[in-house]
Amino acid sequence: MDDRGQIAIVAVFRSNFFYFILLYLIALTITVHYALFEMQLISDQLEEYKLYLLAIQNPTWHLFSSGEMYWSNLLNSCPMITHVPAWFQIVFHLPAELWFKLWPCLIYSLTPAFIYLSSRRYMDIPYSILSSGLVLCGFFFLFYPAMGRVSIAWGLLSGLIWAMASRRIAWATIFAVSLPFSHYGTSAIGILLVSPLLVTRNIKYLIPIGTLIATFVIWDFGICEVPYQLVSNFVKSSAVIPTVLTNPLSWANNFLFYSSGLYVTENVLKPVIMLSMAVFLPRIKENFTRKSLAYAIFVLLLLITNFSQFLLLVALASGVYLAIRRFDVQLSLLTVSGLIITLLGLFVPYINDSYGPARCWFTAILAFAPSLALGIKTISDYFKTPRYLIFALIILLYGVMSLNIRLL
């Protein structure tokens, strides 16, 4: 191979576009596998599917009714999961149910790829790839990617955040227009995430942010009358005090990862003692069943979960400090707004009840993933570990933590 060929190969592996496509294909493999082999059309997905079938029969958008007025009005505001895939199905004659399951995967899988591009502005390629692992190894992505309208909205929101941080106004405007047609709740969260960028006094930011707000208000509040369906939920949830306030000892069950480290005596010491006795005492070993072994493994996963939580929080704190003190104002504002969204999911009754703290955390990751990656890099540099080792370890633990959540 001549020098030109070697230079071309090196150029490919240094290309952001190459890694964007690679991460997209990896994510697509995960989501498509779930859609084909594990996804069941129940609950929200079933209601989305009903309106999707109605849209195939009558592709002209109007306020359909799938039987329940509550679901109909909410889902009519989300044509990205009903009418848009229906139009593709009509044009290309695709299998209706299969296409409905695969369609969200195409957009949701963009999420880790856009996080890579966002992180690439602040760190080298390997760290940027690892930062996308914060999504790829997360619970919602790894074990529950079939979120329908919400997953489509997450894919578009990650693109909006990348475009805003990169000052690509045209792309940001495209994502801003699309987001309100995907999911009303994520659109509102998205407005809270990107609006602080107006503090930079960059007039160009007014275009995508203004477009997002206007589209959201006109479409969701005006045409689709979503607020009328949410008022009753708001009234009900406002009377519910979040768990973090009523029972601080168990609030972690509803925090970032659905798990807690508050069961040391019952769930850790007891099974560890049982396991030790079963190994060293023959009589007890005879009664050592598969159930007790599975329980011991579960406890080990629980310990890994809480250790991973601790590392993530330390890394996040370091990343927030770096974002505010050393890097550009866009990253600082997005990081702070992501933290605010996380807190809103914990303490504001309506958001805590309807959108949920776990979804708020996952949405916030889209904004402060680069900061979190910078924090992990800082920890690695501080302890002078081999390059990328700690980062890879934390991502691995994060994936194991997601497995633990699924077992719960």
C-alpha positions in Angstrom: 0.0 0.0 0.0 1.4 3.4 -1.0 1.5 6.5 1.2 -1.7 7.9 -0.2 -3.6 4.8 0.7 -2.2 4.8 4.3 -3.1 8.5 4.6 -6.6 7.8 3.4 -7.1 5.1 6.0 -5.8 7.3 8.8 -8.1 10.1 7.6 -11.1 7.7 7.8 -10.3 6.7 11.3 -9.9 10.3 12.4 -13.1 11.3 10.8 -16.0 12.3 13.1 -18.4 11.1 10.5 -17.0 7.6 10.6 -17.5 7.3 14.3 -20.9 9.0 14.1 -22.0 6.2 11.7 -20.3 3.5 13.7 -22.0 4.5 17.0 -25.3 4.9 15.2 -25.0 1.3 13.8 -24.1 -0.1 17.3 -27.1 1.7 18.8 -29.3 0.5 16.0 -28.3 -3.1 16.6 -29.3 -2.8 20.3 -32.7 -1.1 19.6 -33.6 -3.3 16.6 -32.8 -6.5 18.5 -35.1 -5.3 21.3 -37.9 -4.3 18.8 -37.8 -7.7 17.0 -37.4 -10.1 19.9 -38.6 -8.5 23.2 -41.0 -5.6 22.4 -44.6 -6.1 23.2 -47.4 -3.8 22.2 -48.9 -3.0 25.6 -49.8 0.1 27.5 -48.6 3.3 25.8 -47.2 1.4 22.8 -50.6 -0.3 22.2 -52.4 3.1 22.2 -49.7 4.5 19.8 -50.2 1.4 17.6 -54.0 1.9 17.4 -53.6 5.5 16.1 -50.9 4.4 13.8 -53.3 1.9 12.2 -56.0 4.6 12.0 -53.5 6.8 10.2 -52.7 4.1 7.7 -56.5 3.9 6.9 -56.8 7.7 6.7 -53.4 9.4 6.2 -54.7 12.9 6.4 -54.0 14.2 9.9 -56.9 15.0 12.1 -57.9 14.4 15.7 -58.4 10.6 15.7 -60.0 8.7 18.5 -58.6 5.4 19.6 -61.4 4.8 22.2 -60.0 6.6 25.2 -60.2 10.4 24.9 -57.3 10.9 27.2 -54.9 8.8 25.1 -56.3 10.1 21.8 -55.7 13.8 22.5 -52.2 13.2 23.8 -51.1 10.9 21.0 -52.7 13.1 18.3 -50.0 15.6 19.3 -47.3 13.0 18.5 -47.5 12.4 14.7 -43.9 11.3 14.6 -45.0 8.0 16.2 -48.4 7.7 14.4 -48.7 9.6 11.0 -45.1 9.8 9.9 -44.4 6.0 10.0 -47.9 5.5 8.6 -47.0 7.6 5.5 -43.8 5.5 5.0 -45.8 2.3 5.3 -48.3 3.5 2.7 -45.6 4.6 0.2 -43.3 1.6 0.6 -45.9 -1.1 1.5 -44.0 -2.2 4.6 -45.3 -4.8 7.1 -47.4 -2.6 9.4 -46.5 -4.0 12.9 -42.9 -4.7 12.1 -42.4 -1.2 10.7 -44.1 0.4 13.7 -41.6 -1.3 16.0 -38.6 -0.4 13.9 -39.4 3.2 13.1 -38.5 4.7 16.6 -35.2 2.7 16.5 -34.0 4.7 13.5 -34.3 8.0 15.4 -33.5 6.9 18.9 -30.2 5.4 17.8 -29.0 8.8 16.9 -28.7 9.7 20.6 -25.2 8.2 21.4 -23.9 9.4 18.0 -24.9 13.0 18.8 -23.4 12.7 22.2 -20.1 11.7 20.6 -20.2 14.8 18.4 -21.0 17.0 21.4 -18.1 15.5 23.4 -15.8 15.8 20.5 -15.7 19.5 20.9 -13.9 19.1 24.2 -11.9 15.9 24.1 -10.2 13.4 21.8 -11.9 10.6 19.9 -11.5 7.7 22.4 -12.9 9.8 25.3 -15.7 11.0 23.1 -16.6 7.4 22.1 -16.6 6.4 25.8 -18.8 9.4 26.6 -21.5 7.9 24.3 -21.3 4.8 26.5 -23.2 6.8 29.2 -26.2 6.4 26.9 -25.4 3.0 25.4 -25.0 1.5 28.8 -27.9 3.3 30.4 -31.0 1.4 31.5 -33.5 3.1 29.2 -31.3 2.4 26.2 -29.8 -1.0 26.9 -32.9 -2.8 28.3 -35.9 -0.6 27.5 -35.4 1.1 24.2 -39.0 0.8 23.0 -40.2 4.1 24.4 -42.1 5.1 21.3 -42.8 8.8 21.1 -40.4 9.5 24.0 -37.5 7.7 22.4 -38.0 9.6 19.1 -38.1 12.8 21.1 -34.8 11.9 22.9 -33.1 11.3 19.5 -34.2 14.7 18.2 -33.4 16.5 21.5 -29.8 15.1 21.4 -29.5 16.5 17.9 -30.8 19.8 19.0 -28.4 20.0 21.9 -25.4 19.2 19.7 -26.5 21.7 17.1 -27.0 24.5 19.7 -23.7 23.8 21.4 -21.9 23.7 18.0 -23.8 26.9 16.8 -25.2 25.1 13.8 -28.4 27.2 13.7 -29.9 25.6 10.6 -29.7 22.1 12.0 -30.9 23.4 15.4 -34.0 24.9 13.8 -34.8 21.6 12.0 -34.6 19.7 15.3 -36.5 22.4 17.1 -39.4 22.2 14.6 -39.5 18.4 14.8 -39.3 18.0 18.6 -42.9 19.2 19.5 -44.3 16.7 17.0 -42.7 13.8 18.9 -43.6 14.2 22.6 -45.1 17.1 24.5 -43.3 16.4 27.8 -39.9 16.0 26.3 -40.5 19.2 24.3 -41.2 21.1 27.5 -38.0 19.7 29.1 -36.1 20.5 26.0 -37.2 24.1 26.2 -35.9 24.3 29.8 -32.6 22.7 28.7 -31.7 25.0 25.8 -33.3 28.3 26.8 -30.5 29.3 29.2 -28.2 29.6 26.1 -30.0 32.9 25.5 -27.8 34.2 28.3 -24.9 34.2 25.9 -26.6 37.1 24.0 -26.0 35.3 20.7 -28.9 36.6 18.6 -28.8 33.5 16.4 -29.9 31.3 19.3 -33.3 33.2 19.2 -34.1 31.4 15.9 -34.1 27.7 17.0 -35.3 28.5 20.6 -38.0 30.8 19.4 -39.1 28.2 16.8 -39.2 25.5 19.4 -41.3 27.5 21.8 -43.7 28.8 19.1 -44.1 25.3 17.6 -44.7 23.8 21.0 -47.3 26.4 22.1 -49.2 26.5 18.7 -49.2 22.7 18.2 -49.5 21.2 21.6 -51.3 23.9 23.4 -53.4 25.2 20.6 -54.2 22.7 17.8 -54.0 19.5 19.8 -55.4 20.8 23.1 -52.9 18.8 25.2 -53.2 21.0 28.3 -56.9 20.1 28.7 -55.9 16.5 29.1 -53.1 17.2 31.5 -54.9 19.6 33.9 -56.4 16.7 35.9 -53.1 15.0 36.2 -51.5 18.3 37.3 -54.1 18.8 40.0 -53.8 15.2 41.2 -50.0 15.1 41.2 -49.7 18.5 42.9 -51.3 16.9 46.0 -48.6 14.2 46.0 -45.4 15.0 47.9 -42.4 13.5 46.2 -40.7 10.5 48.0 -37.5 12.5 48.5 -39.5 14.7 50.9 -41.7 12.2 52.6 -39.2 9.4 53.1 -35.6 10.6 52.6 -34.3 7.1 53.5 -35.9 5.6 50.4 -35.7 8.5 47.9 -32.8 6.8 46.0 -35.2 4.2 44.8 -36.8 6.9 42.6 -33.5 8.7 41.9 -31.1 8.2 39.1 -30.9 4.5 38.9 -33.9 3.0 40.8 -31.7 1.5 43.4 -30.4 2.3 46.9 -27.5 1.4 49.2 -29.6 1.7 52.3 -30.1 -2.1 52.8 -26.6 -3.0 54.1 -27.7 -5.1 57.0 -30.5 -7.0 55.5 -29.5 -7.3 51.9 -25.7 -7.3 52.1 -24.4 -8.6 55.4 -26.9 -11.4 55.8 -26.5 -13.1 52.4 -22.7 -12.7 52.5 -22.7 -14.5 55.9 -25.0 -17.2 54.4 -22.7 -17.6 51.4 -19.6 -17.9 53.6 -21.2 -20.5 55.8 -22.4 -22.4 52.8 -19.0 -22.6 51.4 -17.1 -23.5 54.6 -19.6 -25.6 56.5 -20.5 -28.9 54.7 -23.9 -29.4 56.4 -25.1 -26.0 55.5 -23.6 -26.4 52.0 -26.0 -29.2 51.4 -28.9 -26.8 51.8 -27.3 -24.1 49.7 -29.9 -23.8 46.9 -29.8 -22.0 43.6 -32.1 -19.4 45.0 -29.6 -18.4 47.7 -26.8 -18.2 45.1 -28.9 -16.0 42.8 -29.6 -13.8 45.9 -25.9 -13.5 46.6 -25.2 -12.6 43.0 -28.0 -10.0 43.3 -26.3 -8.5 46.3 -23.0 -8.3 44.5 -24.7 -6.4 41.7 -26.3 -4.2 44.3 -22.9 -3.3 45.7 -21.5 -2.6 42.2 -24.5 -0.4 41.5 -23.9 1.8 44.5 -20.2 1.9 43.9 -20.9 3.0 40.3 -23.4 5.6 41.6 -20.7 7.0 43.8 -18.1 7.2 41.0 -20.6 8.8 38.7 -21.5 11.5 41.2 -17.9 12.3 41.9 -17.2 12.4 38.1 -20.2 14.7 37.6 -19.1 17.1 40.3 -15.7 17.3 38.8 -17.1 17.7 35.3 -19.5 20.5 36.5 -16.5 22.3 38.0 -14.5 22.0 34.8 -17.4 23.1 32.6 -17.9 26.2 34.6 -14.3 27.2 35.2 -12.4 26.1 32.1 -14.6 25.6 29.1 -17.0 27.6 27.0 -20.2 29.1 28.3 -22.4 26.8 26.2 -21.2 23.7 28.0 -21.5 25.4 31.3 -25.1 26.5 30.7 -26.1 23.1 29.3 -24.5 21.3 32.3 -26.3 23.5 34.8 -29.6 23.2 33.0 -29.3 19.4 33.0 -28.7 19.4 36.8 -31.8 21.6 37.2 -33.9 19.2 35.2 -32.7 16.4 37.4 -33.7 18.3 40.5 -37.1 19.2 39.1 -37.7 15.5 38.5 -37.0 14.9 42.2 -38.8 17.8 43.9 -41.5 19.2 41.7 -44.6 17.0 42.2 -46.1 17.2 38.7 -42.8 16.4 36.9 -41.9 13.8 39.5 -45.3 12.1 39.0 -45.8 12.4 35.2 -42.4 12.5 33.6 -40.5 10.8 36.4 -37.0 11.3 38.0 -35.4 8.5 36.0 -36.5 10.0 32.6 -35.4 13.4 33.8 -32.0 12.0 34.6 -31.7 10.3 31.2 -32.8 13.5 29.5 -30.3 15.5 31.5 -27.4 13.2 30.4 -28.0 14.4 26.9 -27.0 17.9 28.1 -24.1 17.2 30.5 -22.6 14.0 29.0 -19.5 16.0 27.9 -19.1 17.4 31.4 -19.5 14.0 33.0 -16.9 12.6 30.5 -14.5 15.5 31.4 -15.0 14.6 35.1 -14.1 11.0 34.5 -11.0 12.1 32.5 -10.0 14.4 35.4 -10.2 11.5 37.9 -8.1 9.3 35.6 -5.5 12.0 35.2 -5.4 12.7 38.9 -4.7 9.1 39.9 -2.3 8.7 36.9 -4.0 5.6 35.7 -3.5 4.2 32.2 -5.3 6.3 29.7 -9.0 5.5 29.4 -8.9 2.8 32.0 -11.0 4.5 34.7 -13.4 5.7 32.0 -13.9 2.2 30.6 -14.3 0.8 34.1 -17.0 3.3 35.0 -18.9 2.7 31.7 -18.6 -1.1 32.4 -20.0 -0.6 36.0 -22.7 1.6 34.6 -23.8 -1.3 32.3 -23.8 -3.8 35.1 -25.8 -1.3 37.1 -28.4 -1.2 34.3 -28.5 -5.0 34.5 -29.1 -4.8 38.2 -32.0 -2.4 37.6 -33.5 -4.9 35.2 -33.3 -7.7 37.7 -35.0 -5.5 40.2 
